[in-house]
């Protein structure tokens, strides 16, 4: 690997090398295999006159037993003050190295990797947790990540209809029109309760700080996928949704970083011991997933550098094969 030239791929090229079917398979193997994932680094950057910025460093590497070893670091710069400047507030870059020599191999678009691995990991979890006959999907949100949810879920289930709800109805309409052009039956909904009651799968990718999804709306057999909330102050589902569900997580960090679990733990209606399994345990088949057609399942993700490394490795190896 160390003799190969450095590859530099922009967002479009990075995304094109991460089709969901193959990416989900790659993540399944990677979660089962595991890798070294140190605690992510958070650094505050003071900005006079604007909100403080944050630098995130997310490293991961394969252990010494792996034949082809890689080391990767995702660098994320979050500058909230950019909103007032009319430019993107988040920039992300992924640097991939040879895990044996430290030779730099590739510089990839971190935003594309993050968005696609996030949705693919949730689809992977849903392959274990959603009913096999699930056909109706409710997507809560219409942003960059949410817009990828239908394609990812179609890789693991025969989705026949997608309902889309977003606080911005125009954004929901744009997403629905895009999906309709792909031949998928879609509806923009304003009554999220009715749509949630009819859905087989409810997948949310928002920045909500108050619950959008209510547990009382969930019919038996529903799978709930919570992608968006990644701080203790953020929530997409209420306490009742957690109480009624068998809860699964991507990593144990979700118990400390995600408001959808942090807040129910603090109020005493949920505890760490009630988590059924992590995604790693599901992929290793160390635990039983869905136990009945009537069970309500809930998956909460906050993201992991393992998935970033798996996606970056996939991009590099496919680009290498394709020249």
N, C-alpha and C positions, 0 to 999 in steps of 0.2 A: 504493500500500500504506500510506503513512504517515497517511492520513486515517481509517483503519479503527480501531475501538475495540479495546482490548486484550482478547484472549480468555484466559480462565482455565479450564483443563480438568483435572479430577481423574483419578485412575488409570483408572477405568472408562471415562470418556469418551475419554481418550487411546488406550487399547487398542482401543476399538470403532472408531476411525478408522484403525486399522492392520491390516486384514485381510491375511493372509499372501500371497495371490496378488498383490494390488496392491502390497504392500510389497516383495516380491521384484523385481517389475518396476521399481519406483522405484529400488531399490538398484542394479539392473543398469545403469540409465541413469546414476546418480550416480557409481558407480565408474568407468564409462567416461569420464564428463565430467571428474571430478576437482574438487577445491577446495583452498583453502589450509588446511592442518592443522598449526598450530604444535605443538611438543612440549608434552605435557600438564604441568601444574604440580602438584607434590606439596608440601604444607606439613604439617609436624608440629605438633600442638597438644598441649602438655603438660597432663596431668590428674593432679593429686596423688591418690594412693591407687588409681588405676585405670590401665589401659594407655593410652599416648598415643593420641590420635585423629589422623586424617588428613583433610585437606581437599584434594580433587582439583578442578582446574579444567580443563575440556576445551573449548577454543574451536575454531571452524571458520567459514570464510566463503567465499562465492562470489567469483570474481575479477571484474574490471571488465567483462569481455566478456559476461557473462551478462545476459539481458534482465531477469529478475526476480531480484534479488540479495538474499540473506539472510545474516545473521550470527547465530550461536548460541553459547551457552556452557552446558555442563552442569556443574552444581555438585554434587559428591558429598561428603557428610560421613560418615566412617566412625568410629564410636565403639565399639570392641570391649567396653568396660566395660558397655555397655547390656545385654549378655547376663545379667549378674548382677541387673540391674534389671528384667528381664522385658519389655524393650521392644526394638524393632528397632534393630540396630546400624548400619544404613545408611539414609541419606535422600538422595534425589537429586531435583534440580529442573532443568528446562530452560527457559532464557530465550531467546526468539527475537526478533530485531530486523530491521528493514528494513536491508538491506545498503548502501543508498545514503545514507540519512539518519540511521541510528542510532535511529530511533523504535522503542520497544518495541512488539511486536505480540502476543506470547502468553507465557503462563506455563503450562508443561505438566508433567505428572508424569514425572520423570526415570527412575523405576524401570520404568514401563511401556514407555517408549521404549527403555531399555537392554535389557530382556529380549526384547522382540519384534524389535528390529533385530539383536540378537546371533544369535538362532535363524534369522531370515530370511536373514542374510548367509551362514550356514553352509549353508542350503538352496540358496542361490544358487550357492555354490561347488560343491555336490554336483550341481547341474544340469549342470555341466561335467565333473565327475569321476566320479560314480557311473554304473554301467552303466545303459543305458536300460531294461533289463528287471528292474532291482532291485525286489524285492517284499517282502523280509523285513528288518525293521528291529529292531536291538537298541538300546534306550535304556539307557544306564548313568547312573543318577541318577533322582531323582523329585522334585526341588525345583522352585522357581519357574521357572527357565529350562528344565530338563529336561522339565517337564510340557508345554511348548509345542512340543517337537521333533516329535512325530508329526503335528500339524496342519500345521506348516511343510513337512515332507517330503511330505505328501500333496498339496501344491500343485505339486510338481515330479515326483513319481513315483507310480505305481499301487501304493501300499503296501497289501498284503493282510493282513499279520500283524505285530504289534509285541510283542517280548519286552521286559520291563522288569526290570532288576536295580537294587537299591539296598541299601546297608548297613542301612537301616531297612526291613525287609520290610513293615511296616504302611504306610509312605509309598508303596511300590511298589504295594501292593494298592489303595490309594485312587486312585492314578493309573490303574491298570488298570480299575477299576470305572467311573471317569469316561469313559474311552475306550470301554468296552463300551457305555455308554449312548448313545454316538454311533454305534453300530453297527459299531465296529472290532473285529476279532478280536485279542485280547490274551492274554498269559500273563505271570504273575509267575514269574521264574526264580530259583533258588538256585544252579544250576550255570552260572556265567557262561561257563566254557570251552566247554561244549556249545553254548550259544546263540551265542557268537562264531563258532564253527566253521560254524554253519548260516546266519549272517547275510549278507545282501548289503551292508548298511550298518550300521556300528557308530558310534553317536553318543554321546559322553560329555560330561556337564555336571556335574562334581563339584568338590569342594574337596580332592581327594586329594593327598597328598604322597608316596605310593608308587604305582608303576604298578599299575593294575587290569587293563589289557588287555595280553596277551602276543602278541608277533609270531608265535610258533609256532602260534597258534590261527587265524591269518588264512588263509583259503583264497584261491586265485587269483581275482582279480576283485573282491575286497572293497574297499569305500571306508570309510576311518576318518575320523571327524570329531571333533576334540578342541576342545571349547568351554571347559571349566572352568578349567584351569590358567592363572593370569595373573601368577605370580611365578616367579623362578628356582628356588624350593624346591618348587614344585608339579609333580606328574606324574600323567598318566592312562595313558600307554602306555610300554612298556619300550624299551630300545635296539634290540631285535630288530625291533620294529614299525617303527621309523624306518629301520633298515637295509634292510628288505625292501620299503619303499614308495617311490613317487615322491612327494616332499614338496612341498606348496603351502602358502602362508601368506596371511593377509589383508594384513598390512603388514610392512615390515622390522623393526618394533619387536618382532615375535614372536621374532626371533633373539636379542634381548637381554633380553626380559621373561619368556619362557615356559620353564619348566623342561624341558618335553618336547623342546625344541631346545637350550636353553642347556647342559643336562647332557651330551647326546651330543656337542655341539661341544667341550665341555671335555675329555671323555674321548677325543676324536679319532676317533670313528666317524662323525661327520657334520661338514660344513662349510657355510658360507654359499653357496659356489659350487654346492652340490648342490641348492639350492632350484630347482624347476622354474619357478615363476611366482608372482606375487602375484595377489590377486583382481582388482585393477585391470587387470593384463595379460590375465587370462582374459576379463574383460568387454569389453576393447578388441579381443579376439581377436588379440592380438599373438603368441600362443604356441599351441602344440598342447596340448590337455588330455590326456585318457585316450587312449593309443595302441593299446590292445588289450583284448580281453575278459578276458585273464588278468592284466593289470597290477593291482597293489595300489596304491591311491592313499591319501594321508594329507593332511588339511587341518588346519592349526593356526591358531587365531584368538586374538587378545588384545583385539580391539575397536579401533575408530577413531572419532574425532569426525566423520569424513565421514559415517558411517552414522547417527550421532545427528542431524546436520544434515538429512540426507535424510529421515529419519523425521519430524522436527519440522516440516519444510517441508510434507511430505505432510499431516500432521494439520492444520496451519494452513490450507492451501489447500482441503482437503475441508470443514473447518468453515466456511470463508468461503462456499463454494458452497452448503452446506446451511443456512446461516444460524445 
